[in-house]
């Protein structure tokens, strides 16, 4: 499985779907390239929902605490427009944000500055007044370049400490 995900259905390939490419197209292209894995490539699409892990409950708690104290919270996510409804069904907390930008809908992925600017413009936010957290260092660097205060997500506990240190929690 790890070899398949490292060489066939790679993170870079998946990012294309996060950027708006239809899964059917991406899978068809990959099947031409790797015909011996046709069944597995199809399963990557049709059984995608089974690959989602569980929610990080400590982070969901932080979201709810921020909301409860009246702090606006927005989501900026690299996710396929086709698969995001599956995530929303599994994770109801995704509907609790004050606003959301989904890369697959916008056809633009982090760390491209355009997607951060979509978030800022759509919700009338200022980067210098916002804290951005992400588990991908490249996305953190993209946000920093635009003036966001950033927190590299490594755990709920570390995020909580960073938000307390900033006086947000």
Secondary structure, DSSP 8 states (H G I E B T S, - for coil): -HHHHHHTS-HHHHHHHHTT--HHHHHHHHHHHTGGGHHHHHHHHHTGGGG-----HHHHHHHHHHHHTT---EEEE---HHHHHHHHHH-GGGG-SSEEEEHHHHT--TTSHHHHHHHHHHTT--GGG-EEEES-HHHHHHHHHTT-EEEE-S-HHHHHHHHHHTT--
